[in-house]
Amino acid sequence: MTTVLSESQLVAPVQAEQEVVARPAAPARKPRATGSPARGRSSPLEKEHKVQAQPGFVLHSYPYKETSLIIDVLTRDHGRVALVAKGAKRPHSKLRGALQTFQPLSLSWSGKSEMRTLTEAEWVGGLLPLEKSALLCGFYLNELLVKLLAREDAHPALFDHYVATLNKLAHGENAPIVLRQFERALLRQTGVAGNWSHCTVSNRPVQPEGAYVVDPEQGTRPERLADRAPKVSGKTLLDMEREDYSDPTTQLQSKFLMRYLLAHHLGNAQLNTRQILIDLMQL
């Protein structure tokens, strides 16, 4: 089943209007405007960005004007970048067939503003296509990245984890486990979740037989009677740190823990693809 993400979930980046600052006038001279140029003009002080042959993936795309697209891409060395693919909607455009989700690409772009121009996109291959439920899982990964990853915040290790996750899904590995591993990597790499094997209250190692809560802001601590957050065993936390989900209890507890933490960091914004996955697969 192929699911297309709603375009209303994503907002096209808008370059902020820069302020024009005027220098104080000298007594015998006419005041001269300096600083940033008026809206719609590029500052000569802005440095032209030229990136060549950067490994990347299309996370999402939506129409721009009559013949172009705006694409949100994940790249290894530049993080999440917004690019204008001029003419990509034209029937004979070379970009039209290349800009597909879940396909490894070599991307080149240039420009001075936040919204840069795609100059080349080549399919490099190496991954099997996602099909059926694995395709829906892939859209879930992309939605997480779009909503949680800041623009131009590079995380090469997370990029590699994304590639590995797509490969696992394409080869039919256990989807709930694969997604838990990626969710954990995403929170760790973006700095919103630390090491869960140490208690932040006592600064002691988590005990397998203990009962804990992972506070979204403060980390791992012993459970309290009034806690509304999911309670997990120390063993579950240690298993997650080792990426070992062989224990059914770890699989169950990690599912509710990650759902809780992601909801917090998303500001309780709805993830459409996750809700579909919950309905279909009880992830």
Disulfide bonds with the S-S distance in Angstrom:
none
